Amino acid sequence: MTLTLNTREAAGRDALAQMTPVSTIGDLLSSEQTDNIATLRFSARMTGYVGWVWVVSLAVDGDNTTILETELVAGEEAVIAPDWVPWADRLREYEESIAAGIEAEEVIIVAEDELDDDDDDDDFDDDLLDGVDEADSIDEDEDEDDDDDDDAFVVIDDKD
């Protein structure tokens, strides 16, 4: 038996009212019933969900209905987030874009097991610095002509 449109709409609104405030359920957009399943779509009236649609699926048995599923789905005009990209893929893309701007001979690829072959507590392979003068390791952002000692401080040991 097929329910009338008004009965299906009322059953759909009742199903949604169990999970969301009635004020968030908009106009009936579509209703179809095949076999013993009725599927209704209502516009969503929620801040931040422009273009989203409430979908309700009901099992219809005579005059009785049973809620099968309720969901909020993005409609054609909905604003949705871009597809999720795993961190490893985003990091790889970033590293490739950085490497593309650097000369190939400047890129150093080090295997993870080669990272720390020294007895100190860091994870840096100190052998990578062999042949590098200490003067070469000065931060490029520092101005060598800047004689101000803004970072200088004095430690006073007060033992009195």
Helices and strands as residue ranges (DSSP letters): H 5-17, G 22-24, E 25-34, E 37-44, E 52-61, E 64-74, H 87-100, G 104-106, G 112-114, G 126-129, G 134-137
